[in-house]
Amino acid sequence: MKTVKLNILLICFFSFSANAATRFVTSTGAGLLNGTNWANAFPGTSLQAAINASIAGDEVWVATGTYFTTNTANRNIYFNMLNGVAIYGSFNGTETTLSQRSFSCGFTSLLSAEIGVPGNADNSYHVINNSSLNNTAILDGFTISGANANFDLLGNDNRSLGGGMLNNAANSGTCSPTIRNCLFSNNTALFGGGIFNHGQNGGNANPVITNCIFAFNTATSGGGGIDNFGYNGNASPVITNSIFYNNTAASRAGAMYCWGAGNGNASPIVLNSVFINNSSVDGGGIVSDRTNFVSGNSGTANPTIRNCIFWGNIVSGVGPQFFLLGNASLTATYSCIDMSNQNGPHIIAGPGTGNIVLSPTFINIANAAGVDNCWLTTDDGLQLQNTSPCINVGNNVGVSTFDIIGNNRIITGTVDMGAYELNGIVLPVNLIRFDGETAKLSNILHWSTASEYSNHSFEIERSTNGLQFEKIATVLGTGESINKKNYYFADYKIFEPQYFYRLKLIDRDGHFSFGPIILLKNNLYKNELIVFPNPVINVSTVFWGNKLLMNETFLLIGSNGQLIRKIIFNGKFGYIDLTKEAAGMYFLINRKLGIQEKMYKVGN
């Protein structure tokens, strides 16, 4: 009988493996709209249906684009994950294997709570609302944005908890999904702007969070980035290679709150992560709390920090980097922590082995996404300069294979502190200006750097369409500098009415990255409107040569002649957002100026 049962199990296993399916989703859909491949993808409005149709072992592949929680005004509709189902985002829509996916500008599949009128006042309470999950439920490659969990002012209703994601395991449940390669940005909640891990009353909310970014989230009470609520339960995530940047809380814990009172536990393990420029009244970075609801202290709240960096977090009250309540603790080793204003009892537990208090020396702490405004590119501001004291001084135990950007996690024998491993492929300059002007016989380019390190040269590249560039000149860099440097180049070979320019920034080891793109247009053509890119997936930039527009009203018209909306332009350029519009042809019209420009929106 045992042999028969085993054979049945094996048959079921192989049948399950052979029948595992991949469902494809794009924002507009394609072909038969049945999700069998990219050519017949489900539309974005069917994303949750594609997830719900999946069984354990299935995958859902989601292309670049914006996916809304609902196309109604119902704030109670959210996405949710399923056990055994992996939901992958940020595809360009041509991949046949997961390894072909590339995060060329961060996570480009946006799960958005933006419903109703513009602004977050009437947005969905959550972007994602989960329950009854284990770590086989996977979310990977998404930006989660726009939620407003503001149902009540006390947190008695779950609709005030966890704007970006609520992992609800309260009352003896389990909700511990796997969250990888995700950006939680511009979400708001009473508690847990980015994520609320709800383990109250015997629950277990212990997600595994890897290579994630929590930036510009807000808690109107506590836990701007994450709130781990383990009161009489357990809320202790494992967080690796992650960034907490510019999150805020109106009361406590700009980045992360850990409440393990009521004989509960809120003791996350945090490895190779950074807590930078977060703010609150008390506990700019982390709050660890053992205070019971009524009186006394109990339970465990002891975040364990290793190979991490806490810097630039600010408070109006006490504990800029971390704040301890009810005899709670925080254990930190092999980490860089600014202890200059950390006074007792808000101190590190134990000997603090391997910790340093020197400035980490980031590329640009004020601009974490870099000048290209894209996370996970070579100019990210929270990478370490090669002079940083945080290089090769971490602890190798338990570190991941790769860092947040996909570089090898250990390069020279010992891991670095922070989310990025220094491997030489970093922006060699802090570029603070790149612009230009047209002259009678030339185009003049100007750029400035605030600092340079290991900088070899700048290659000037030029394009007529903004897509294909060619090198036209090289300008040597200063090499090493902490002072502002100004550069200049004149392009005298002007044969076309317009040129796009960009800088290729090259270090001494031959590694390189690109700066922003600018457009210069000959004065003879100054009344011609340029739309780039065109065709467009989401947003196009409109250039108006060297003329300044002053409150000029343009009409955006659909191919059927229907007015989509009016757009007012000021200055030399503006933007046209077609994210929510269907694929097809559009017209940008200004009858007073005699302009009628065709635009083409394509599916992603």
C-alpha positions as CSV (number, residue, x, y, z in Angstrom):
1,M,0.0,0.0,0.0
2,K,2.8,2.4,0.8
3,T,4.4,1.8,-2.6
4,V,1.1,2.6,-4.3
5,K,0.7,5.8,-2.4
6,L,4.3,6.8,-3.3
7,N,3.6,6.1,-7.0
8,I,0.5,8.2,-6.9
9,L,2.4,11.1,-5.3
10,L,5.1,10.9,-7.9
11,I,2.6,10.9,-10.7
12,C,0.9,13.9,-9.2
13,F,4.2,15.7,-8.8
14,F,5.4,15.2,-12.4
15,S,1.9,16.0,-13.7
16,F,2.0,19.3,-11.7
17,S,5.5,20.2,-12.9
18,A,4.6,19.5,-16.5
19,N,1.5,21.6,-16.4
20,A,2.9,24.7,-14.6
21,A,1.9,27.7,-16.6
22,T,3.1,31.2,-17.3
23,R,0.5,33.9,-17.8
24,F,1.5,37.1,-19.6
25,V,0.1,40.6,-18.8
26,T,0.7,44.0,-20.5
27,S,-1.0,47.3,-19.6
28,T,-3.1,47.3,-22.8
29,G,-3.2,43.6,-23.6
30,A,-2.7,42.1,-27.0
31,G,-4.1,39.7,-29.6
32,L,-6.6,37.2,-28.1
33,L,-6.2,38.7,-24.6
34,N,-5.9,35.2,-23.1
35,G,-2.4,35.5,-21.5
36,T,-0.8,32.6,-23.3
37,N,2.2,34.7,-24.5
38,W,3.2,38.3,-25.1
39,A,1.4,38.4,-28.4
40,N,-1.9,37.4,-26.7
41,A,-1.3,39.1,-23.3
42,F,-4.0,39.8,-20.7
43,P,-4.8,43.5,-20.4
44,G,-3.7,45.3,-17.2
45,T,-7.3,45.3,-15.9
46,S,-7.1,41.5,-15.7
47,L,-3.8,41.3,-13.7
48,Q,-5.6,40.1,-10.5
49,A,-7.6,37.7,-12.6
50,A,-4.4,36.2,-14.0
51,I,-3.1,35.8,-10.5
52,N,-6.3,34.2,-9.3
53,A,-6.3,31.8,-12.2
54,S,-2.9,30.5,-11.3
55,I,-2.1,27.5,-9.1
56,A,1.1,26.5,-7.2
57,G,4.0,26.4,-9.6
58,D,2.6,28.9,-12.0
59,E,4.1,32.3,-12.8
60,V,2.6,35.6,-13.9
61,W,4.9,37.8,-16.1
62,V,4.0,41.5,-16.1
63,A,5.4,44.0,-18.7
64,T,6.5,47.5,-18.1
65,G,3.5,49.8,-17.5
66,T,1.0,51.0,-14.9
67,Y,-1.5,48.6,-13.4
68,F,-4.2,50.2,-11.2
69,T,-5.9,48.4,-8.3
70,T,-9.3,49.2,-9.9
71,N,-10.8,51.2,-12.7
72,T,-13.6,52.2,-10.3
73,A,-13.7,54.6,-7.4
74,N,-13.9,51.8,-4.8
75,R,-11.0,52.3,-2.3
76,N,-11.5,48.8,-0.9
77,I,-10.1,46.9,-4.0
78,Y,-6.5,45.8,-3.9
79,F,-4.1,43.3,-5.4
80,N,-3.2,40.2,-3.5
81,M,-0.7,37.4,-3.8
82,L,-1.2,33.6,-3.8
83,N,0.8,30.7,-2.3
84,G,3.0,29.0,-4.8
85,V,2.6,31.7,-7.4
86,A,5.5,33.9,-8.5
87,I,4.5,37.3,-9.9
88,Y,7.4,38.9,-11.9
89,G,7.4,42.4,-13.2
90,S,9.5,44.8,-15.3
91,F,9.6,42.8,-18.6
92,N,9.9,44.7,-21.9
93,G,7.5,42.2,-23.5
94,T,9.8,40.1,-25.6
95,E,11.5,37.9,-23.1
96,T,11.2,34.1,-23.2
97,T,13.2,33.4,-20.0
98,L,13.3,35.1,-16.7
99,S,17.1,35.7,-17.0
100,Q,16.5,38.0,-20.0
101,R,14.7,40.5,-17.7
102,S,16.7,43.6,-17.0
103,F,16.1,46.4,-14.5
104,S,17.5,49.1,-16.8
105,C,15.7,51.9,-14.9
106,G,14.7,50.3,-11.7
107,F,11.4,48.5,-11.4
108,T,9.2,49.6,-14.3
109,S,6.0,47.7,-13.7
110,L,4.0,50.0,-11.5
111,L,1.2,48.8,-9.2
112,S,-0.7,51.9,-8.5
113,A,-3.4,52.9,-6.0
114,E,-4.1,56.1,-8.0
115,I,-7.9,56.0,-8.5
116,G,-10.5,58.7,-8.6
117,V,-9.4,62.3,-9.0
118,P,-5.6,63.1,-9.2
119,G,-4.0,63.1,-5.8
120,N,-4.0,60.5,-3.0
121,A,-7.0,61.6,-1.0
122,D,-9.3,59.1,-2.6
123,N,-6.8,56.5,-3.5
124,S,-7.1,52.8,-2.6
125,Y,-6.3,52.0,1.0
126,H,-3.7,49.5,0.0
127,V,-1.9,48.5,-3.2
128,I,-1.6,44.9,-2.0
129,N,-3.5,43.3,0.8
130,N,-2.3,39.8,1.8
131,S,-3.4,37.0,4.2
132,S,-2.6,33.3,4.6
133,L,0.6,33.3,2.7
134,N,3.9,31.5,3.1
135,N,7.2,32.2,1.4
136,T,6.2,30.4,-1.8
137,A,4.1,33.5,-2.6
138,I,6.6,35.7,-4.5
139,L,6.5,39.3,-5.7
140,D,9.5,40.4,-7.8
141,G,10.2,43.4,-10.0
142,F,7.5,46.0,-9.1
143,T,7.1,49.6,-8.0
144,I,4.3,49.8,-5.4
145,S,3.0,53.4,-5.1
146,G,0.1,55.7,-4.3
147,A,-1.8,54.0,-1.4
148,N,-3.5,56.0,1.3
149,A,-4.4,53.9,4.3
150,N,-6.3,56.5,6.3
151,F,-9.6,54.9,7.3
152,D,-9.4,55.9,11.0
153,L,-7.1,57.7,13.3
154,L,-6.5,54.9,15.8
155,G,-5.6,51.9,13.6
156,N,-8.5,49.8,14.8
157,D,-9.4,49.1,11.1
158,N,-6.9,47.4,8.8
159,R,-7.6,50.0,6.2
160,S,-5.3,52.3,8.2
161,L,-2.4,49.8,8.2
162,G,0.1,49.2,5.5
163,G,-0.4,51.5,2.5
164,G,1.9,49.8,0.0
165,M,1.3,46.3,1.4
166,L,-0.6,44.8,4.4
167,N,0.6,41.3,5.4
168,N,-2.3,40.4,7.7
169,A,-1.6,37.4,10.0
170,A,-3.5,38.7,13.0
171,N,-5.4,36.3,15.3
172,S,-3.2,33.1,14.7
173,G,-2.8,33.5,11.0
174,T,0.4,33.4,8.8
175,C,1.4,35.9,6.2
176,S,5.1,35.7,5.3
177,P,5.5,36.2,1.5
178,T,8.8,36.6,-0.4
179,I,9.3,40.2,-1.6
180,R,12.2,40.8,-4.0
181,N,13.3,43.6,-6.2
182,C,10.6,46.0,-5.4
183,L,10.3,49.8,-4.8
184,F,7.8,51.0,-2.2
185,S,7.4,54.7,-2.9
186,N,5.0,57.5,-2.0
187,N,2.6,55.4,0.1
188,T,0.8,56.7,3.2
189,A,-0.7,55.0,6.2
190,L,-1.4,55.6,9.8
191,F,1.1,52.8,10.6
192,G,3.4,51.3,8.0
193,G,3.4,53.6,5.0
194,G,5.3,51.0,2.9
195,I,4.5,47.7,4.6
196,F,2.6,46.7,7.7
197,N,3.4,43.2,9.1
198,H,0.4,42.4,11.2
199,G,1.3,39.5,13.6
200,Q,-0.9,40.5,16.6
201,N,-2.5,37.8,18.8
202,G,-0.7,34.7,17.8
203,G,0.0,35.6,14.2
204,N,3.2,35.2,12.2
205,A,4.0,38.0,9.7
206,N,7.6,37.3,8.8
207,P,8.2,38.2,5.1
208,V,11.5,37.7,3.4
209,I,12.4,41.1,1.9
210,T,15.4,41.2,-0.5
211,N,16.8,43.9,-2.8
212,C,14.0,46.3,-2.0
213,I,13.8,50.1,-1.7
214,F,11.5,52.0,0.7
215,A,11.6,55.7,-0.3
216,F,9.4,58.7,0.4
217,N,6.7,56.7,2.2
218,T,4.8,58.4,5.1
219,A,3.2,57.3,8.3
220,T,0.8,59.7,9.9
221,S,1.7,58.0,13.2
222,G,4.5,55.4,13.2
223,G,6.7,53.4,10.8
224,G,7.1,55.3,7.6
225,G,8.8,52.5,5.7
226,I,7.8,49.4,7.6
227,D,5.8,48.7,10.8
228,N,6.4,45.3,12.4
229,F,3.5,44.7,14.8
230,G,4.3,41.6,16.8
231,Y,2.2,42.5,19.8
232,N,1.3,39.1,21.4
233,G,2.4,37.5,18.1
234,N,5.4,37.6,15.8
235,A,6.4,40.2,13.2
236,S,10.1,39.6,12.4
237,P,11.0,39.9,8.7
238,V,14.4,39.1,7.3
239,I,15.6,42.1,5.2
240,T,18.6,42.0,3.0
241,N,20.3,44.4,0.5
242,S,17.6,47.0,1.0
243,I,17.3,50.8,1.2
244,F,15.3,53.0,3.5
245,Y,15.5,56.5,2.2
246,N,13.6,59.7,3.0
247,N,10.7,58.0,4.7
248,T,8.8,60.0,7.4
249,A,6.6,59.4,10.4
250,A,4.6,62.0,12.2
251,S,5.4,60.4,15.6
252,R,8.0,57.7,15.7
253,A,10.1,55.5,13.4
254,G,10.8,57.3,10.1
255,A,12.0,54.0,8.6
256,M,10.9,51.0,10.7
257,Y,8.9,50.4,13.9
258,C,9.3,47.1,15.8
259,W,6.7,46.5,18.5
260,G,7.1,43.2,20.3
261,A,5.2,43.8,23.5
262,G,2.3,41.8,25.0
263,N,4.7,38.9,25.2
264,G,5.1,39.0,21.5
265,N,8.2,39.4,19.2
266,A,9.3,42.0,16.7
267,S,13.0,41.3,16.1
268,P,13.8,41.6,12.4
269,I,17.1,40.5,11.0
270,V,18.6,43.3,8.7
271,L,21.6,42.6,6.6
272,N,23.6,44.8,4.2
273,S,21.0,47.5,4.2
274,V,21.0,51.3,4.6
275,F,18.8,53.7,6.6
276,I,19.5,57.2,5.2
277,N,17.7,60.6,5.6
278,N,14.6,59.2,7.3
279,S,12.8,61.5,9.8
280,S,10.3,61.5,12.6
281,V,9.9,63.0,16.1
282,D,11.6,60.1,17.8
283,G,13.6,57.3,16.2
284,G,14.5,58.6,12.7
285,G,15.7,55.2,11.6
286,I,14.3,52.5,13.8
287,V,12.1,52.3,16.9
288,S,12.3,49.1,19.1
289,D,9.4,48.9,21.6
290,R,8.3,46.5,24.5
291,T,5.7,48.7,26.1
292,N,2.4,47.0,26.7
293,F,-1.0,48.6,25.8
294,V,-2.0,49.2,29.4
295,S,1.1,49.1,31.6
296,G,4.5,47.4,32.0
297,N,6.8,45.9,29.4
298,S,7.0,42.4,28.0
299,G,8.0,40.4,25.0
300,T,11.0,40.8,22.7
301,A,11.9,43.7,20.4
302,N,15.5,43.4,19.4
303,P,16.3,44.2,15.7
304,T,19.6,42.5,14.7
305,I,21.6,44.7,12.4
306,R,24.7,43.5,10.5
307,N,26.8,45.1,7.6
308,C,24.4,48.1,7.6
309,I,24.7,51.9,7.5
310,F,22.6,54.4,9.5
311,W,23.4,57.9,8.5
312,G,21.6,61.3,8.1
313,N,18.4,60.2,9.9
314,I,16.9,63.2,11.7
315,V,14.5,63.8,14.6
316,S,12.9,66.7,16.3
317,G,13.0,64.7,19.6
318,V,15.3,61.8,20.6
319,G,17.3,59.1,18.9
320,P,18.1,60.1,15.3
321,Q,19.3,56.7,14.3
322,F,17.3,54.5,16.7
323,F,15.0,54.9,19.7
324,L,14.3,52.2,22.4
325,L,11.2,51.9,24.5
326,G,10.3,49.7,27.4
327,N,13.8,48.2,27.9
328,A,13.8,47.1,24.3
329,S,17.2,46.7,22.5
330,L,19.0,46.9,19.2
331,T,22.0,44.7,18.4
332,A,24.3,46.0,15.7
333,T,27.6,44.6,14.5
334,Y,29.9,45.4,11.6
335,S,27.8,48.4,10.8
336,C,28.4,52.1,10.2
337,I,26.2,54.1,12.6
338,D,26.3,57.8,13.5
339,M,26.2,57.7,17.3
340,S,27.0,61.4,17.8
341,N,23.5,62.1,19.2
342,Q,22.5,58.7,20.5
343,N,22.3,59.0,24.3
344,G,21.3,56.4,26.9
345,P,19.2,54.4,27.0
346,H,19.2,54.6,23.2
347,I,22.5,52.7,22.7
348,I,23.6,49.5,21.0
349,A,23.3,46.3,23.0
350,G,26.4,44.3,23.5
351,P,30.0,45.1,22.4
352,G,29.0,46.3,18.9
353,T,31.8,44.2,17.3
354,G,33.1,45.7,14.1
355,N,31.0,48.9,14.2
356,I,32.4,52.2,13.0
357,V,31.2,55.8,13.4
358,L,33.0,57.4,10.4
359,S,31.1,59.0,7.6
360,P,30.3,56.3,4.9
361,T,31.2,58.7,2.0
362,F,28.4,58.0,-0.4
363,I,28.6,59.2,-4.0
364,N,25.7,61.6,-3.3
365,I,23.6,61.1,-0.2
366,A,21.2,63.9,-1.3
367,N,20.3,62.0,-4.6
368,A,19.9,58.3,-4.0
369,A,18.6,57.5,-7.5
370,G,21.3,59.5,-9.2
371,V,21.2,62.1,-11.9
372,D,19.4,59.8,-14.3
373,N,16.6,59.5,-11.8
374,C,16.7,55.7,-12.2
375,W,17.3,53.3,-9.3
376,L,19.7,50.5,-9.8
377,T,22.0,52.2,-12.3
378,T,25.6,53.0,-12.0
379,D,25.1,56.6,-10.7
380,D,23.0,55.6,-7.7
381,G,23.9,58.0,-4.9
382,L,24.1,55.5,-2.1
383,Q,27.0,53.6,-3.6
384,L,30.2,53.9,-1.7
385,Q,33.1,56.0,-3.0
386,N,36.4,54.2,-3.3
387,T,37.7,56.1,-0.2
388,S,34.8,55.0,2.0
389,P,35.7,53.4,5.4
390,C,32.8,51.0,4.9
391,I,34.6,49.0,2.2
392,N,35.8,45.4,3.0
393,V,35.0,45.7,6.7
394,G,31.7,43.8,7.0
395,N,31.1,40.2,8.1
396,N,30.7,37.5,5.5
397,V,28.4,35.2,7.5
398,G,25.0,34.8,5.8
399,V,25.5,37.4,3.1
400,S,23.7,37.0,-0.3
401,T,25.5,36.1,-3.5
402,F,24.7,39.5,-5.2
403,D,24.1,43.1,-4.0
404,I,21.1,45.2,-4.8
405,I,22.3,46.1,-8.2
406,G,23.3,42.6,-9.2
407,N,27.1,42.8,-8.6
408,N,28.9,40.1,-6.8
409,R,28.3,40.6,-3.1
410,I,32.0,39.9,-2.1
411,I,34.6,41.3,-4.5
412,T,37.9,41.3,-2.6
413,G,37.4,38.7,0.2
414,T,35.3,40.7,2.7
415,V,31.9,42.2,2.2
416,D,31.2,45.9,2.2
417,M,28.7,47.6,4.5
418,G,25.5,48.8,2.9
419,A,23.3,47.7,0.0
420,Y,26.0,48.2,-2.8
421,E,29.2,46.3,-3.2
422,L,32.0,48.5,-4.6
423,N,33.4,47.0,-7.8
424,G,34.6,50.0,-9.6
425,I,31.5,50.3,-11.8
426,V,30.3,53.6,-10.3
427,L,29.8,57.0,-11.7
428,P,33.2,58.7,-11.6
429,V,31.8,62.1,-11.0
430,N,29.0,63.9,-9.2
431,L,27.5,65.7,-12.2
432,I,25.5,68.8,-11.1
433,R,25.0,70.5,-14.5
434,F,24.7,69.6,-18.1
435,D,23.2,72.1,-20.6
436,G,23.9,73.9,-23.7
437,E,23.1,76.8,-26.1
438,T,23.1,77.4,-29.8
439,A,25.4,80.0,-31.4
440,K,25.5,81.2,-35.0
441,L,27.9,78.5,-36.2
442,S,28.0,76.0,-33.3
443,N,26.3,74.3,-30.4
444,I,27.9,75.1,-27.0
445,L,27.8,72.5,-24.2
446,H,28.5,73.2,-20.6
447,W,28.8,70.9,-17.6
448,S,30.0,71.0,-14.1
449,T,31.0,68.4,-11.4
450,A,30.8,68.8,-7.7
451,S,33.4,66.1,-7.1
452,E,35.4,63.6,-9.1
453,Y,37.3,60.4,-8.2
454,S,39.1,58.1,-10.6
455,N,37.7,60.2,-13.4
456,H,39.4,59.7,-16.8
457,S,37.3,61.5,-19.3
458,F,34.0,62.6,-20.8
459,E,33.0,61.5,-24.2
460,I,30.5,63.7,-26.0
461,E,27.9,61.8,-27.9
462,R,25.4,63.2,-30.4
463,S,22.2,62.0,-32.0
464,T,19.6,63.3,-34.5
465,N,16.8,61.3,-33.0
466,G,17.6,60.8,-29.4
467,L,18.0,57.0,-29.8
468,Q,21.2,56.3,-31.7
469,F,24.2,58.2,-30.5
470,E,27.7,58.5,-31.9
471,K,30.9,59.8,-30.3
472,I,32.0,63.2,-31.6
473,A,34.7,64.3,-29.1
474,T,36.6,63.5,-25.8
475,V,37.3,65.9,-23.0
476,L,39.8,64.8,-20.3
477,G,38.5,64.9,-16.7
478,T,40.3,66.2,-13.6
479,G,40.7,62.8,-12.1
480,E,40.4,63.4,-8.3
481,S,38.7,66.5,-7.0
482,I,36.4,67.6,-4.1
483,N,35.9,71.0,-5.7
484,K,33.5,72.2,-8.4
485,K,34.9,71.8,-11.9
486,N,33.5,73.4,-15.1
487,Y,33.8,72.1,-18.6
488,Y,33.1,73.4,-22.1
489,F,32.8,72.0,-25.6
490,A,31.8,73.6,-28.9
491,D,30.3,71.5,-31.7
492,Y,31.1,73.3,-35.0
493,K,29.9,70.4,-37.3
494,I,26.2,71.5,-37.4
495,F,24.4,70.0,-40.4
496,E,21.0,69.2,-39.0
497,P,18.3,71.5,-37.5
498,Q,18.5,69.7,-34.1
499,Y,20.9,67.5,-32.1
500,F,20.5,65.5,-28.9
501,Y,23.7,65.4,-26.7
502,R,24.8,63.2,-23.8
503,L,28.0,62.6,-21.8
504,K,29.6,59.3,-21.4
505,L,31.4,59.3,-18.1
506,I,34.5,57.1,-18.0
507,D,36.7,56.1,-15.1
508,R,40.3,55.1,-15.1
509,D,39.4,51.4,-15.3
510,G,37.4,51.9,-18.4
511,H,34.0,51.5,-16.7
512,F,31.4,54.0,-17.8
513,S,27.9,55.3,-17.4
514,F,25.8,58.0,-19.1
515,G,24.5,61.4,-18.0
516,P,21.2,63.0,-19.0
517,I,20.2,63.8,-22.6
518,I,19.7,67.4,-23.7
519,L,18.4,68.8,-27.0
520,L,19.8,71.8,-28.9
521,K,17.9,73.2,-31.9
522,N,19.2,75.6,-34.5
523,N,17.6,79.1,-34.3
524,L,16.4,78.9,-37.9
525,Y,14.0,76.3,-36.7
526,K,13.0,77.8,-33.4
527,N,9.2,77.6,-34.1
528,E,9.2,73.9,-34.7
529,L,7.9,71.6,-31.9
530,I,9.8,68.4,-31.1
531,V,8.2,65.5,-29.3
532,F,10.6,62.8,-27.9
533,P,10.2,59.9,-27.8
534,N,7.6,59.4,-30.5
535,P,6.2,56.7,-30.5
536,V,5.8,56.8,-26.7
537,I,5.0,54.1,-24.1
538,N,4.1,56.4,-21.2
539,V,5.5,59.9,-21.1
540,S,7.0,62.1,-23.9
541,T,9.0,65.3,-23.5
542,V,8.0,68.3,-25.7
543,F,10.8,70.7,-26.7
544,W,10.3,74.2,-28.1
545,G,13.7,75.1,-29.5
546,N,15.0,78.3,-27.9
547,K,11.7,80.1,-27.5
548,L,10.0,80.4,-24.2
549,L,6.3,79.5,-24.1
550,M,4.2,81.5,-21.7
551,N,0.9,79.9,-20.7
552,E,0.4,78.4,-24.2
553,T,-2.6,76.0,-24.3
554,F,-2.3,72.9,-26.4
555,L,-5.1,70.4,-27.1
556,L,-4.5,66.7,-26.9
557,I,-6.9,65.1,-29.4
558,G,-7.6,61.4,-30.0
559,S,-7.6,59.8,-33.5
560,N,-11.4,60.0,-33.4
561,G,-11.3,63.8,-33.0
562,Q,-12.3,63.7,-29.3
563,L,-10.6,66.1,-26.9
564,I,-8.6,64.2,-24.3
565,R,-7.5,67.2,-22.3
566,K,-5.9,70.6,-22.4
567,I,-2.2,71.0,-21.6
568,I,-0.6,74.4,-20.7
569,F,3.1,74.7,-21.5
570,N,5.6,77.2,-19.9
571,G,9.3,77.5,-20.7
572,K,11.3,75.6,-23.3
573,F,9.8,72.1,-22.6
574,G,7.0,70.2,-21.0
575,Y,5.6,66.7,-20.6
576,I,2.7,64.7,-22.0
577,D,1.6,61.7,-19.9
578,L,-0.2,59.1,-22.0
579,T,0.1,56.4,-19.3
580,K,-3.6,56.0,-18.9
581,E,-4.4,56.3,-22.6
582,A,-5.0,53.5,-25.0
583,A,-2.5,52.7,-27.7
584,G,-3.1,54.6,-31.0
585,M,-2.5,58.0,-32.7
586,Y,-3.0,61.3,-31.0
587,F,-2.6,65.0,-32.1
588,L,-1.1,67.9,-30.1
589,I,-2.6,71.0,-31.5
590,N,-2.2,74.8,-31.0
591,R,-4.1,76.6,-33.6
592,K,-2.8,80.1,-32.7
593,L,0.8,78.9,-33.4
594,G,-0.2,76.8,-36.3
595,I,1.0,73.5,-34.8
596,Q,-0.5,70.1,-35.3
597,E,2.0,67.3,-34.1
598,K,1.2,63.6,-34.4
599,M,2.0,61.3,-31.5
600,Y,1.8,57.5,-31.4
601,K,1.1,55.6,-28.1
602,V,2.3,52.0,-28.3
603,G,1.6,49.2,-25.9
604,N,4.2,48.0,-23.5
